[in-house]
Amino acid sequence: MKIKKLYWSASAIWYIEDDSLFINGVKYPDDIKELFPKFYFMTAKGSCITEILENYRDRDTNAVIMFIEKLKGEKILVNSLDDVNILFSSQNRIYKDMDNSGDAVKASPKEREKFTQSALRRKVADSLFPVELEDIPAGDLINRKSVRNFDSEKKISFHQISSVLSAVREYENKKYLYPSGGGLYPVDIYVFIKENRVENLPQGLYLFIPYENKLAVVDIPEGDFREAHYFSNRDIHEGSAFSVYLVYNAQYSMPKYDGLGYYLGIADGGIISQALTVKAFSEEIGSCIIGEMNFDAVAGYFHLSPMQKYLHCIEFGIEKKGL
Ligand SMILES: Cc1cc2nc3c(=O)[nH]c(=O)nc-3n(C[C@H](O)[C@H](O)[C@H](O)COP(=O)(O)O)c2cc1C
């Protein structure tokens, strides 16, 4: 399904300062400035290209088309849902106005460590007389941890991968082992199998079909997705035996929940991640959730519709011991 209208992304901002036009902080020449604010009003409500050009008949059509293409490339003009990172980026400037400690936290590992400790010991309640609860032992889950060093010599058995994915499959009577907002289960689960790393499964990108408990090939990428990952996550991806990519499918959620459906889908992504990683732990498979990557660099392999939005991924493999 293709959306014909172009929309000004809810996260993109424009303003006039010192008589110049700025879009997301970038200065534009005067001939582009003259298109505003009409250009913004048209695209904020959604307009197709012909409608936009019709409104600028007195302008150089090629220049207007080039401007539109540039904004499309930067995802300022969109014809699909906003990516998760773009969707929430609108909150950055408002948060920074309340608390600008972020630059220091991001710049130094020492500051990050201090920040983590302060997060873990933040004051969560003012009560003077909190009631102490029973001390319940954690059991074997105390040994759960994120694994970032995988043994690339070790293969995952077909039983092990079947077992991990059983945590998110459908059982009889449309029964799932995890809850989902509205019972819609709108997160699609893609599985990337590395070459010679999983028994009986050739290298490739597969889509998990939860109601048939099957993996169907979507594409066969050459090599892995290392370069699409941020520097500190590259070795984790390279070493893993298989990766799971969670993709929100708005088509099966937003008709019922509108924009809130996107949030519910993200919440489902968290629940799925917990289900998969805990199941993997019970199968002695290590895992690490990866919160951010340059998904655009590999999106072509997934053949997504404009209704599908990548959320995050998880790397799985046998832990390399003795490091
Ligand atoms: C949403 C989410 C995103 C994460 N992203 C990353 C990541 O990009 N890279 C990484 O090495 N670990 C990532 N992690 C793992 C956390 O760093 C890890 O869970 C946390 O430090 C606690 O350590 P533990 O899981 O070993 O107990 C992520 C975890 C979650 C839940």
PDBQT file of the ligand as one rigid body, heavy atoms in Angstrom, charges set to zero:
ROOT
HETATM    1  C1  LIG A 401      16.011  -1.836  25.239  1.00  0.00    +0.000 C 
HETATM    2  C2  LIG A 401      17.437  -2.311  25.465  1.00  0.00    +0.000 A 
HETATM    3  C3  LIG A 401      18.440  -1.873  24.618  1.00  0.00    +0.000 A 
HETATM    4  C4  LIG A 401      19.761  -2.315  24.809  1.00  0.00    +0.000 A 
HETATM    5  N1  LIG A 401      20.722  -1.932  23.926  1.00  0.00    +0.000 NA
HETATM    6  C5  LIG A 401      21.986  -2.400  24.066  1.00  0.00    +0.000 A 
HETATM    7  C6  LIG A 401      22.987  -2.094  23.101  1.00  0.00    +0.000 A 
HETATM    8  O1  LIG A 401      22.747  -1.377  22.119  1.00  0.00    +0.000 OA
HETATM    9  N2  LIG A 401      24.217  -2.622  23.277  1.00  0.00    +0.000 N 
HETATM   10  C7  LIG A 401      24.536  -3.417  24.345  1.00  0.00    +0.000 A 
HETATM   11  O2  LIG A 401      25.673  -3.863  24.438  1.00  0.00    +0.000 OA
HETATM   12  N3  LIG A 401      23.590  -3.746  25.289  1.00  0.00    +0.000 NA
HETATM   13  C8  LIG A 401      22.322  -3.258  25.152  1.00  0.00    +0.000 A 
HETATM   14  N4  LIG A 401      21.365  -3.610  26.055  1.00  0.00    +0.000 N 
HETATM   15  C9  LIG A 401      21.708  -4.473  27.208  1.00  0.00    +0.000 C 
HETATM   16  C10 LIG A 401      21.848  -3.649  28.499  1.00  0.00    +0.000 C 
HETATM   17  O3  LIG A 401      23.021  -2.891  28.435  1.00  0.00    +0.000 OA
HETATM   18  C11 LIG A 401      21.848  -4.592  29.707  1.00  0.00    +0.000 C 
HETATM   19  O4  LIG A 401      20.614  -5.274  29.778  1.00  0.00    +0.000 OA
HETATM   20  C12 LIG A 401      22.070  -3.855  31.029  1.00  0.00    +0.000 C 
HETATM   21  O5  LIG A 401      23.340  -3.250  31.055  1.00  0.00    +0.000 OA
HETATM   22  C13 LIG A 401      21.933  -4.788  32.228  1.00  0.00    +0.000 C 
HETATM   23  O6  LIG A 401      22.889  -5.824  32.156  1.00  0.00    +0.000 OA
HETATM   24  P1  LIG A 401      22.471  -7.370  32.119  1.00  0.00    +0.000 P 
HETATM   25  O7  LIG A 401      21.446  -7.558  31.025  1.00  0.00    +0.000 OA
HETATM   26  O8  LIG A 401      23.750  -8.108  31.862  1.00  0.00    +0.000 OA
HETATM   27  O9  LIG A 401      21.886  -7.695  33.465  1.00  0.00    +0.000 OA
HETATM   28  C14 LIG A 401      20.047  -3.189  25.897  1.00  0.00    +0.000 A 
HETATM   29  C15 LIG A 401      19.025  -3.627  26.723  1.00  0.00    +0.000 A 
HETATM   30  C16 LIG A 401      17.736  -3.214  26.515  1.00  0.00    +0.000 A 
HETATM   31  C17 LIG A 401      16.617  -3.747  27.407  1.00  0.00    +0.000 C 
ENDROOT
TORSDOF 0
